[in-house]
Amino acid sequence: QVKLVESGGDLVQPGGSLRLSCAASGIMFSRYAMGWYRQAPGKQRELVASISSSGTYNYGESAKGRFTISRDSAKNTVALQMNSLKPEDSAVYYCKAERPGFEYWGQGTQVTVSS
């Protein structure tokens, strides 16, 4: 059974930082591209950042320069370090594992940026 479990979401003040983590099980982690997506109320889910199985990074425009994605194949985890957070970063953040023909999502973790 494939499981992606996100953690680290919280309420944070503007300008603050958060680190999200996603623990994967039930997949051959090294073969999957891993990504973080987010969805705010009334908006479509959007890419935040992804990292391929070979280590190629891709960032959404809103994340460039502020967020960093990383993966640890020894622990089967993918992390998202978020700095300089803004109120518009508030959303549910989802972890995704993907390879050709297969796609898995976590349940999401809430990030709220507010003073």
Number of C-alpha atoms within 10 A of each C-alpha: 5 13 16 22 18 25 18 16 18 15 15 18 15 17 14 14 16 18 16 21 23 26 18 24 15 9 15 11 22 15 15 19 21 30 27 28 19 22 19 16 9 6 9 9 15 15 19 25 24 26 20 18 17 10 12 9 16 17 18 14 10 14 18 12 11 12 20 19 23 18 23 12 14 8 11 16 19 25 22 23 14 19 17 14 22 16 15 12 21 20 21 18 28 26 30 23 25 17 13 8 5 8 12 15 19 19 14 22 21 19 22 20 20 16 9
